[in-house]
Every structure is written in structure tokens, then in C-alpha cells.
């Protein structure tokens, strides 16, 4: 049996476990996926070393990791893949030959979304709203996919400045700048694409993160929020005729890459996407 867990806080409604379970079953794998929600168990983040000892004792094969442990878990791992080390964040740990290896499928998941939805973003100019954890992964994916100029915008200018500086070190051939939120309108004026990487638009945080009138008519628009799948941003962008990447593409890409790394089997991405859409429909139906 392959034993996998999801470690995080407030994760009982996550769609990752059912996506993994369904696809593993269709691949003919004996696969168990458990949720390890520290808020349910009333365990603080400082309990992480003991939680990891318990996971090791139960002989887990892999562990998906989400908030608030993506950075906290790194000191307890034996090694990181090069991209996880560059990002400074881990969302998948694989236990193999007595070693714990940290991976990051957040950025590869968004890379999947870019390929599926746009084909190529090489040499494009992109503006990204949000420079937090999700924004680090999406910006990394954009630059790895060939974006030549990236402008980071965030309410907290220090977050944007910090991320921009890190990315400039990693991608010296690209133009990477940060601007305050008040300058987002001018930043988007000649953009080929706009990425939204903040919680705005989620079920409990509705609304538009920026004015779509500021986006050039021929630019594409991407959202990382997937509950609801049709956020106000996604709906409004489609109505204006933009090419749109909904947040579900990134979620599917993350799941596909994680299953491949954990099992060595190739998931059917279109099948995972179809199941994801079923799950989202059920999640948002009263």
C-alpha cells in the first residue's frame, strides 16, 4: 500500500485527497490518503517536529504540505530538489530509502496551467498581483516558462520588493520589477498577461482584485483561486473576451505532478481535470 498524507491547518475541505484517491484507484494502485489537520487536533505549528516523527513511525510514503508548513518543514528534511531550494518552499515530501526529499509542485502546477491554457508565454510581459506564497510559485513558473518582463504588485510593497530581489538573482536575464498597488494601472497598460495571486475572490472573500478596465483587451488573465472556480475576475474577464486561466488548472497540475512523483505512474491529466470539476461543483452547491 502507498500511504500519503496532507499536512496543514484548516484543510478538511481540501480537494487534493479525493483527486489523489480517484486517480490512484483508476491507475490500479493500492493508495491511502489521509488528512493531518493540525487545527482539528489542536496542535500548534511548533509541534511540527513531533508530528513528523509520528508520520515517520507510521511509515508514510509521501506527504503533501500546505499552510503553515511549506517553509517550516524545510529544516527537518534531508534534501530538497533544486527548484524547491530556489523557491524556499516545499509542498511535497517523499520518503525514500530512509531519506526525506522536499519537492515543489506549486510552480509546476501553474506551469501546467500556462501550457494547457496558453501554449506559450515566451518573451511576454506579465503583471502579477500578489507576492505572497502563491505569488512566489506563479512568478517562478512564469519566468521558467520564458516570460521576459515581470512586474510584481502587492499591497505590502516590502513583500513585492523581497520577491523581486530573489527572482532577479535566479533569473538574471529577465526584467523583474516591483511597484506599489497604486501604480498597477500603468503597469498593466502594455502587459500581455495578468496573474492574480491573492485570496480575493474566494468564497469567504469575494470581490475583484483589480479593475478589469485596466487590462489591455488582447491580454490574458489568470487566477489562482479555485473555490469558486468562476470568481468575479474569471467571469468578468471572460465577458470582456480575454483568454482566461481559472485556478483549477493549477490545482490539477499540482495533483498530477504529485501523483507522478509519489507513484512513478503517469496520471491522466484530462481525467483528473474532469474529476476536479465534479468536486468543485459539489463543493459550491448548497
C-alpha positions as CSV (number, residue, x, y, z in Angstrom):
1,X,0.0,0.0,0.0
2,X,1.1,3.6,-0.8
3,X,0.3,5.8,2.2
4,X,0.1,9.5,1.6
5,X,-0.9,12.4,3.8
6,X,-1.8,16.1,3.6
7,X,-0.4,18.2,6.4
8,X,-1.8,21.6,7.1
9,X,-4.1,23.8,9.1
10,X,-7.8,24.1,8.3
11,X,-7.7,21.6,5.4
12,X,-10.7,19.4,5.9
13,X,-12.4,20.8,2.7
14,X,-9.3,20.3,0.5
15,X,-9.9,18.7,-2.8
16,X,-6.5,17.2,-3.0
17,X,-7.3,14.0,-1.2
18,X,-10.3,12.9,-3.4
19,X,-8.3,13.8,-6.5
20,X,-5.5,11.6,-5.5
21,X,-7.7,8.8,-4.3
22,X,-9.8,8.7,-7.5
23,X,-6.8,8.8,-9.9
24,X,-4.8,6.3,-7.9
25,X,-7.8,3.9,-8.0
26,X,-8.1,4.3,-11.8
27,X,-4.3,3.6,-12.1
28,X,-4.9,0.3,-10.2
29,X,-2.9,1.4,-7.2
30,X,-3.4,0.4,-3.5
31,X,-3.4,4.0,-2.3
32,X,-4.5,5.5,1.0
33,X,-4.6,9.3,1.5
34,X,-5.1,10.8,5.0
35,X,-5.7,14.3,6.2
36,X,-3.5,15.6,9.0
37,X,-5.2,18.8,10.1
38,X,-3.4,20.4,13.0
39,X,-6.4,22.7,13.8
40,X,-8.7,19.7,14.3
41,X,-6.0,18.1,16.5
42,X,-5.5,21.4,18.3
43,X,-1.7,21.2,17.7
44,X,0.3,24.4,17.2
45,X,2.8,24.8,14.4
46,X,5.6,24.4,16.9
47,X,4.6,20.7,17.2
48,X,5.9,20.1,13.7
49,X,9.0,18.0,14.8
50,X,6.8,15.6,16.8
51,X,4.2,15.4,14.0
52,X,6.9,14.5,11.6
53,X,8.3,11.8,14.0
54,X,4.8,10.3,14.1
55,X,4.4,10.4,10.3
56,X,7.8,8.6,10.0
57,X,6.8,6.0,12.6
58,X,3.6,5.3,10.7
59,X,5.7,4.6,7.5
60,X,4.2,7.2,5.2
61,X,5.5,7.1,1.6
62,X,4.8,10.8,0.9
63,X,3.3,13.9,2.4
64,X,1.7,16.9,0.7
65,X,2.3,20.1,2.7
66,X,0.3,23.3,2.8
67,X,-0.1,26.3,5.1
68,X,1.6,27.0,7.5
69,X,4.3,24.4,7.0
70,X,5.7,24.9,3.5
71,X,8.7,26.8,4.8
72,X,8.7,25.5,8.4
73,X,9.3,21.9,7.2
74,X,12.5,22.6,5.3
75,X,15.0,22.3,8.3
76,X,13.6,18.8,9.0
77,X,14.2,17.4,5.6
78,X,17.3,15.6,4.3
79,X,17.4,17.2,0.9
80,X,15.5,19.5,-1.5
81,X,15.1,19.3,-5.2
82,X,16.8,22.3,-6.9
83,X,13.6,24.2,-7.6
84,X,12.2,23.7,-4.1
85,X,15.5,25.1,-2.8
86,X,15.3,28.1,-5.1
87,X,11.7,28.8,-4.1
88,X,12.4,28.2,-0.4
89,X,9.1,26.3,-0.1
90,X,8.1,22.6,-0.1
91,X,4.6,21.2,-0.8
92,X,5.5,17.6,-1.2
93,X,7.8,15.3,0.8
94,X,8.8,11.9,-0.5
95,X,10.1,9.3,1.9
96,X,12.5,7.0,0.1
97,X,15.4,4.8,1.2
98,X,15.3,6.4,4.7
99,X,15.6,9.9,3.3
100,X,13.1,12.8,3.1
101,X,13.2,14.7,-0.1
102,X,11.3,18.0,-0.5
103,X,9.7,18.9,-3.8
104,X,7.6,21.8,-5.0
105,X,4.7,21.1,-7.4
106,X,3.1,24.5,-6.8
107,X,5.2,26.1,-9.5
108,X,4.9,23.1,-11.9
109,X,1.2,23.1,-11.4
110,X,1.0,26.7,-12.6
111,X,3.4,25.8,-15.4
112,X,0.9,23.1,-16.4
113,X,-1.9,25.8,-16.4
114,X,0.1,28.1,-18.7
115,X,0.8,25.3,-21.2
116,X,-2.7,24.0,-21.2
117,X,-4.4,27.4,-21.4
118,X,-2.0,29.5,-23.4
119,X,0.6,27.2,-25.1
120,X,3.5,29.6,-24.6
121,X,4.3,32.8,-22.7
122,X,7.8,33.1,-24.0
123,X,9.1,36.7,-24.3
124,X,5.9,38.1,-22.9
125,X,5.4,40.9,-20.4
126,X,3.3,39.9,-17.4
127,X,2.0,41.8,-14.4
128,X,1.3,39.8,-11.2
129,X,-0.9,41.0,-8.4
130,X,0.2,39.3,-5.2
131,X,3.7,38.5,-3.9
132,X,2.9,36.1,-1.1
133,X,3.3,32.3,-1.1
134,X,1.1,31.6,-4.1
135,X,2.7,34.5,-5.9
136,X,6.2,33.1,-5.4
137,X,5.2,29.9,-7.1
138,X,3.4,31.5,-10.0
139,X,6.1,34.1,-10.7
140,X,8.7,31.3,-10.7
141,X,6.7,29.4,-13.2
142,X,6.2,32.4,-15.4
143,X,9.9,33.1,-15.5
144,X,10.8,29.4,-16.0
145,X,8.3,29.4,-18.9
146,X,10.2,32.2,-20.7
147,X,8.4,35.4,-19.6
148,X,10.9,38.2,-20.4
149,X,9.5,41.0,-18.1
150,X,7.6,40.6,-14.9
151,X,6.1,43.3,-12.7
152,X,5.1,42.4,-9.2
153,X,2.4,44.3,-7.4
154,X,1.3,43.9,-3.8
155,X,-0.4,45.9,-1.1
156,X,2.7,45.3,1.0
157,X,5.5,46.8,-1.1
158,X,8.1,45.1,1.0
159,X,6.7,41.6,0.1
160,X,6.9,42.6,-3.6
161,X,10.5,44.0,-3.2
162,X,11.7,40.9,-1.4
163,X,10.3,38.5,-4.0
164,X,11.6,40.6,-6.9
165,X,15.1,40.6,-5.5
166,X,15.1,36.8,-5.1
167,X,13.8,36.3,-8.6
168,X,16.4,38.7,-10.1
169,X,19.1,36.5,-8.6
170,X,17.5,33.4,-10.1
171,X,16.6,34.9,-13.5
172,X,19.2,37.5,-14.3
173,X,18.2,37.5,-18.0
174,X,14.7,38.7,-17.2
175,X,13.4,42.2,-16.3
176,X,11.8,41.9,-12.9
177,X,10.5,45.0,-11.1
178,X,8.1,45.7,-8.3
179,X,5.6,48.6,-8.0
180,X,3.1,49.7,-5.3
181,X,-0.6,48.9,-5.8
182,X,-1.3,52.5,-6.8
183,X,0.8,52.0,-9.9
184,X,-0.9,48.8,-11.1
185,X,-3.0,50.5,-13.7
186,X,0.0,51.9,-15.6
187,X,1.9,48.6,-15.1
188,X,-0.8,46.7,-16.9
189,X,-1.2,49.1,-19.8
190,X,1.1,47.2,-22.1
191,X,1.0,43.7,-20.5
192,X,0.5,40.5,-22.5
193,X,-1.0,38.9,-19.4
194,X,-2.1,39.5,-15.8
195,X,-1.9,36.9,-13.0
196,X,-3.9,37.2,-9.8
197,X,-2.3,35.5,-6.8
198,X,-4.1,36.8,-3.7
199,X,-7.1,35.4,-1.7
200,X,-9.5,37.9,-3.2
201,X,-12.4,36.1,-4.9
202,X,-12.5,33.1,-2.6
203,X,-15.9,32.0,-1.2
204,X,-15.4,33.9,2.0
205,X,-13.5,36.8,0.5
206,X,-15.5,37.8,-2.7
207,X,-14.7,40.7,-5.0
208,X,-12.5,41.9,-7.8
209,X,-8.7,42.3,-7.0
210,X,-8.3,45.0,-9.7
211,X,-10.3,46.9,-12.3
212,X,-10.6,44.8,-15.5
213,X,-10.8,48.1,-17.5
214,X,-7.1,48.5,-16.7
215,X,-6.3,45.3,-18.6
216,X,-5.5,45.5,-22.3
217,X,-8.2,43.9,-24.4
218,X,-5.8,41.4,-26.0
219,X,-4.2,40.3,-22.7
220,X,-4.8,37.0,-21.0
221,X,-5.9,36.8,-17.3
222,X,-5.1,34.0,-14.8
223,X,-6.5,33.4,-11.4
224,X,-5.1,31.1,-8.7
225,X,-8.4,30.9,-6.7
226,X,-10.5,27.8,-7.5
227,X,-13.3,27.9,-5.0
228,X,-15.4,29.2,-6.6
229,X,-13.9,28.2,-10.0
230,X,-15.7,31.1,-11.6
231,X,-14.5,34.0,-9.5
232,X,-15.7,37.5,-10.2
233,X,-12.3,38.0,-12.0
234,X,-12.7,34.9,-14.2
235,X,-16.3,35.7,-15.0
236,X,-15.6,39.4,-15.8
237,X,-12.5,38.6,-17.9
238,X,-14.4,36.1,-20.0
239,X,-17.2,38.5,-20.5
240,X,-14.7,41.1,-21.9
241,X,-13.3,38.5,-24.3
242,X,-10.0,37.7,-22.6
243,X,-8.3,34.3,-22.7
244,X,-8.7,33.1,-19.1
245,X,-6.9,30.5,-16.9
246,X,-9.1,29.5,-14.0
247,X,-7.4,28.4,-10.7
248,X,-8.5,24.8,-11.3
249,X,-5.8,24.3,-13.9
250,X,-3.1,25.0,-11.4
251,X,-4.7,22.7,-8.8
252,X,-5.0,19.8,-11.4
253,X,-1.4,20.3,-12.4
254,X,-0.2,20.1,-8.8
255,X,-2.1,16.9,-8.3
256,X,-0.9,15.3,-11.5
257,X,2.7,16.1,-10.7
258,X,2.5,14.9,-7.1
259,X,0.9,11.6,-8.1
260,X,3.6,11.0,-10.7
261,X,6.4,11.8,-8.3
262,X,4.9,9.7,-5.5
263,X,4.0,6.6,-7.5
264,X,6.1,6.6,-10.7
265,X,2.9,6.2,-12.7
266,X,1.6,8.8,-15.2
267,X,-1.8,10.2,-14.3
268,X,-4.3,11.1,-17.0
269,X,-4.5,14.9,-16.7
270,X,-7.7,15.2,-18.6
271,X,-9.3,12.6,-16.3
272,X,-8.1,14.4,-13.2
273,X,-9.4,17.7,-14.6
274,X,-12.8,16.2,-15.2
275,X,-12.9,14.8,-11.6
276,X,-11.8,18.1,-10.2
277,X,-14.7,19.9,-12.0
278,X,-17.1,17.4,-10.4
279,X,-15.6,18.1,-6.9
280,X,-15.8,21.8,-7.4
281,X,-19.4,21.6,-8.4
282,X,-20.2,19.6,-5.3
283,X,-18.2,21.9,-3.1
284,X,-20.1,25.1,-4.1
285,X,-23.6,23.6,-4.3
286,X,-25.6,24.4,-1.1
